[in-house]
Amino acid sequence: MQTYLIKKSDVAKVLDMESCIESVESAFRLFGHEKFQMPARTFLTIEEYNGDIRSTPAYIPEYPIAGVKANSDHPDNYKLDLPTKIATILLIDPKSGFLIAVVDGTYISNMRTGAAGGIAARYMANKTVNVVGFVGAGKQARALFDALMIVHPEIKKIKVYDIIRKHSELFAKYCTSGHSVEVEIVDETAGAVTGCGIVNTSTSARNPLFNDSIVSPGTHINAIGADTAGRQEMSSSILKKAITVVDDWDKASDFGEINVPFHMGEITRADIQAELGEIIIGEKNGRRSEDDITVFDSVGLAVQDLITAWNVYKRLMENEEYKSKLLDVSFLD
Ligand SMILES: NC(=O)c1ccc[n+]([C@@H]2O[C@H](COP(=O)([O-])OP(=O)(O)OC[C@H]3O[C@@H](n4cnc5c(N)ncnc54)[C@H](O)[C@@H]3O)[C@@H](O)[C@H]2O)c1
């Protein structure tokens, strides 16, 4: 039996943001109904190279598919001209344990993270959003922009702040290349927060980027950057004032935006309104009024990676031309 090797360029043939949003929304629905297994992620710290490797397994009986993502985080990788995060997803047949495919997970991780922010904005932001702010203008910001332009096509203006102005400039170019939006590059965080209907934070900050005093009523915040213990982008004052929703309580309280304030005792589980899947399936409410501030704390879930990778695999298999160009090996020979 053959195992397929699916490179980024193969993934990109069949994964656009619209289909990724569909996959990730079905992952949130499964999550809401608890129809999967997703044990705790493991961290392997490699101090001498300032990096870590995380493994995130999942099994979805109704598909049926199982798998695991190995995701490395090496902040010094820019010196090697490599991305900070590099991921590989193994798709495994749950009946036999046979390795169905090895899939590039770096592209999928970026796309599914953007999709999750887009879905959160669909369910939590106000209906009409004209101005969107970005604090941090890297890869996640681009994926978030793509997803937001699908779920809120009425967006007219982008405001961006990055500590490296060149990153803001490249991001501005990215936004205006496919959409008729105006982009304003601002020189401080507040410029990309105050007056925005949606604010996205995707930095590797370890201290709050801003506090509640500069957040306008009605704003929805996608807090994406903190996905490791010790990282934090929001102040506790925002999390307490806002309707705060997480993707997964267990993982968010250990690694997500809420991990630092939770372990410092500044917030408790009672400060968290829901997991996003519960809002999507209608079990809990999110926003109550147009003036509410809402926060989505995204850690990233293995089921999002697994469903997205599985859908990519199936679409490639259905297309004879794409299938014939895939690399394959017989690992068991
Ligand atoms: N929640 C998730 O599922 C998820 C998934 C992937 C990545 N992440 C996290 O998101 C963060 C960003 O990832 P990325 O791939 O976009 O990285 P990136 O390096 O491409 O971009 C990060 C950007 O943030 C900027 N920045 C850093 N500190 C800043 C600050 N204080 N104010 C403004 N800008 C600042 C950097 O200059 C850079 O342009 C990382 O911490 C990563 O671990 C989260």
The ligand as an SDF file (V2000), in Angstrom:
LIG
                    3D

 44 48  0  0  0  0  0  0  0  0999 V2000
   -3.3660   30.5960   17.7900 N   0  0  0  0  0  0  0  0  0  0  0  0
   -2.8840   29.8460   16.8450 C   0  0  0  0  0  0  0  0  0  0  0  0
   -3.4920   28.8510   16.4350 O   0  0  0  0  0  0  0  0  0  0  0  0
   -1.5830   30.2210   16.2190 C   0  0  0  0  0  0  0  0  0  0  0  0
   -1.2070   29.6040   15.0070 C   0  0  0  0  0  0  0  0  0  0  0  0
   -0.0320   30.0090   14.4120 C   0  0  0  0  0  0  0  0  0  0  0  0
    0.7690   30.9840   15.0240 C   0  0  0  0  0  0  0  0  0  0  0  0
    0.3850   31.5200   16.2300 N   0  0  0  0  0  0  0  0  0  0  0  0
    1.2150   32.5200   16.9010 C   0  0  0  0  0  0  0  0  0  0  0  0
    0.9890   33.7710   16.2770 O   0  0  0  0  0  0  0  0  0  0  0  0
    2.1420   34.6020   16.4370 C   0  0  0  0  0  0  0  0  0  0  0  0
    2.4960   35.2360   15.1030 C   0  0  0  0  0  0  0  0  0  0  0  0
    2.7810   34.2190   14.1560 O   0  0  0  0  0  0  0  0  0  0  0  0
    3.2040   34.6080   12.6640 P   0  0  0  0  0  0  0  0  0  0  0  0
    3.3610   33.3120   11.9520 O   0  0  0  0  0  0  0  0  0  0  0  0
    2.3050   35.6460   12.1060 O   0  0  0  0  0  0  0  0  0  0  0  0
    4.6420   35.2310   12.9520 O   0  0  0  0  0  0  0  0  0  0  0  0
    5.4120   36.2900   12.0710 P   0  0  0  0  0  0  0  0  0  0  0  0
    6.8040   36.2940   12.6010 O   0  0  0  0  0  0  0  0  0  0  0  0
    5.1820   36.0300   10.6230 O   0  0  0  0  0  0  0  0  0  0  0  0
    4.7020   37.6950   12.4280 O   0  0  0  0  0  0  0  0  0  0  0  0
    4.7060   38.2860   13.6820 C   0  0  0  0  0  0  0  0  0  0  0  0
    4.7490   39.8030   13.4820 C   0  0  0  0  0  0  0  0  0  0  0  0
    4.5440   40.4550   14.7380 O   0  0  0  0  0  0  0  0  0  0  0  0
    5.4080   41.5970   14.7920 C   0  0  0  0  0  0  0  0  0  0  0  0
    5.5250   41.9710   16.1870 N   0  0  0  0  0  0  0  0  0  0  0  0
    6.2150   41.3300   17.1750 C   0  0  0  0  0  0  0  0  0  0  0  0
    6.0050   41.9620   18.3520 N   0  0  0  0  0  0  0  0  0  0  0  0
    5.1730   43.0050   18.1140 C   0  0  0  0  0  0  0  0  0  0  0  0
    4.5760   44.0010   18.9250 C   0  0  0  0  0  0  0  0  0  0  0  0
    4.8270   44.0790   20.2270 N   0  0  0  0  0  0  0  0  0  0  0  0
    3.7550   44.9160   18.3310 N   0  0  0  0  0  0  0  0  0  0  0  0
    3.5040   44.8740   16.9900 C   0  0  0  0  0  0  0  0  0  0  0  0
    4.0600   43.9410   16.1810 N   0  0  0  0  0  0  0  0  0  0  0  0
    4.8670   43.0110   16.7270 C   0  0  0  0  0  0  0  0  0  0  0  0
    6.6800   41.1070   14.1050 C   0  0  0  0  0  0  0  0  0  0  0  0
    7.4850   42.1950   13.6660 O   0  0  0  0  0  0  0  0  0  0  0  0
    6.1150   40.2900   12.9460 C   0  0  0  0  0  0  0  0  0  0  0  0
    5.9000   41.0860   11.7990 O   0  0  0  0  0  0  0  0  0  0  0  0
    3.2410   33.6870   17.0130 C   0  0  0  0  0  0  0  0  0  0  0  0
    3.3350   33.9170   18.4040 O   0  0  0  0  0  0  0  0  0  0  0  0
    2.7100   32.2880   16.7630 C   0  0  0  0  0  0  0  0  0  0  0  0
    3.1790   31.3750   17.7200 O   0  0  0  0  0  0  0  0  0  0  0  0
   -0.7740   31.1790   16.8060 C   0  0  0  0  0  0  0  0  0  0  0  0
  1  2  1  0
  2  3  2  0
  2  4  1  0
  4  5  1  0
  4 44  2  0
  5  6  2  0
  6  7  1  0
  7  8  2  0
  8  9  1  0
  8 44  1  0
  9 10  1  0
  9 42  1  0
 10 11  1  0
 11 12  1  0
 11 40  1  0
 12 13  1  0
 13 14  1  0
 14 15  2  0
 14 16  1  0
 14 17  1  0
 17 18  1  0
 18 19  2  0
 18 20  1  0
 18 21  1  0
 21 22  1  0
 22 23  1  0
 23 24  1  0
 23 38  1  0
 24 25  1  0
 25 26  1  0
 25 36  1  0
 26 27  1  0
 26 35  1  0
 27 28  2  0
 28 29  1  0
 29 30  1  0
 29 35  2  0
 30 31  1  0
 30 32  2  0
 32 33  1  0
 33 34  2  0
 34 35  1  0
 36 37  1  0
 36 38  1  0
 38 39  1  0
 40 41  1  0
 40 42  1  0
 42 43  1  0
M  CHG  2   8   1  16  -1
M  END
$$$$
